[in-house]
């Protein structure tokens, strides 16, 4: 069986690092600069600034800022772990900056803050560390890689470091196209470079838009339809369109003592808690209704005990999606807790005798947002066939403005912000 652990060495220069990484295990392996978990024992990876409810991990160079990163490893004893940070361009491809050009201090740092779980059926070790903005010399896209003492990569996590020295405004419009008027959301964006002279050539300035932190939703705009001095207008009718989706489904598994509106029954067997969740229904053609959600994220919470990080058990959560017939494409659980991917761990299995899709996932106690998705014709996640779309849905949008002046060796992230469609 092929190992699911990726091995990594940490030489000084990034170009040497990536070459070593690509051939560390075998020639077919390639490190994707995305949120990826390589060790199945690693769970509950969260990275945020002021609040765990933040959609994406963003911090600013212009102020005393920080990001906190925490995760669990399902084993009884701690081990020696390290994190390393690498810089990428706006499209998450390597650039030729050396570590000393984008970081203060060492590129590799040991993780010293950890603690073992307390009286949980499944033992785990909880790790935490912080990334201060003072550690970064330049703005842009960064990938954090966590590895063990043997240079085995456990997971990687994207973060964003911004200068925030330009101004951005956004307007949400009803689509003009009648065929998507009730299902999509249209955006109009204005970038004010604050008297910074930027060429309107489609190469120096780029605007990236991500819906609800889902990297599969990314849209990139480089040519404004109107350009006036330091103002770039991306306001062409229906040029920036996103599916409205529906409000995210939620499962509240914050307690082991009782059932909740989302829990049907609890059971403890084989040294593990099992939780059967209230079955879900297809929503494709169901009317839209407003519901509070956290737009695909999840939070580690515990109603029974005070320390959610160390006292929350891992439970086997059983999901059910009622469906009269099996769909032509496989069905997956989908959200931040799946790393926004369609992977075998989160695939549902259709049971014709129950006329339902069934799936089970090991989750830490908390509050989870998710949807059901199928692969589209390009093998990308598509929630529309099961969830449907509606233009009034509340969604968060992250906007990133990159600036690469002529002759520069990296993309500056000059703006990173979050906007809500209902505020």
C-alpha positions, 0 to 999 in steps of 0.5 A: 500500500502506498504511504499517505505521508509526504516526505519533505526536506528543508534546504535554504532556498525555495527552488531547492526545496521544491525540487527536493519535495517533488522527488522526496517520495516518488517522481509522480508526487506533486505538492499542491499549494492548497489546503491538504491533509497528508496524514489521516491522523491529523484532524480539526485544522483551524486557522484564523485571526480575531475569530474562528468564524472568519472565512479565510485566514488573512492578516495585514502588514500595516498593523500588529496582526496575527493568525492562530493555527491549531490542529489535533493528531489522533495519538496519545503522546506528543511528538516533535513538530515543525512548521515552515512557510513558503511564498507563492504568486497570485496563482499559487505557483512558486516564485524565485524569492529566497526565504530571507527576502520574505521572512524574518528569522528562520524558515523552519520553526518548532511547535512548542505549544501542545497538550494531550486530551482530557478523558476522551474516548479517542486520545489526541494531542492538540497543537497550537502556534501563532503567526505574527505579521511582524514575521513577514517582510512582504505581502502575498500568498503563503503556504504553511507546511507542518511536518514531523522530525523526519520531515514527513509533511502532515498538512499544508494551509494557505494564508494571506498577508496583505498591505491593504493600501488600496480601496475597494468597493463592491455592489451586489446587483440582480443579474440582467440575464433572465435565465439566471435572475433567480439563481445567481448573484452579480457583483460590481467592483471598483478598485481605487489605487489611492493615487498609485500609478498602475498600468491598465495592461491586464498584467499589473493589476488582478482582482480575485474573488472567492465565495464563502472561502471555497477555492473552487469558486475563484474568479479572476479579473484583470481587464476593467471595463472602465479605467480612469486614472487610479480607478479601475471599474469591473462593472460590466453587466453580468460579468461577475456572476456567482451561483446563489446556492442556498443557506448551508446545512448545519449539524449541531454536535456540541453535546454528548449528554442529550440529543439536539435538533440535529441529532436523532440518537447517540450510541457508544460502541467499540470505544467510540461515540456514534451519532445518528443525525437527522436525515436530510432532504433534497432541496433542489426545487424547494423554496428558499428560506432564510437561516443563520449559517457560517457559510461552510465553516465549522467551529469546535465547541462543547456545551458539556465541558469548559475546554472545547479544544482538549475535552471534546471527543471525536465522534463518528457522525452518521449522515443520511440524505433521502433520495427516491433514486440514486443520482447518476453521479456520486454524492459527497459531503462538502464544506470547509471540514472536507477541505472543499474537496470531493474525496473518498472519505466523504463519499456517500453510499446509496442504499436502495432499501432505505432510499437514501444516501448514507455516510459516516465521518469522524468529527470533533464535537462542534458546529458544522456547516456543509452541503451535498455535492456531486462532480460536474463535467470537469470533475469539480464540486457542484452543489446545484443538483442537490441544493439548488440556487437562489439569488437572495442567499446570504454569502460571503465574498473575499476580494484580493487585489494583486499588484505586480509592477513591471520588473517585480519578482513577486505579486504584492497583495495590496488589498484583502477584504471580506464582503457580505451579500446581505449587508 
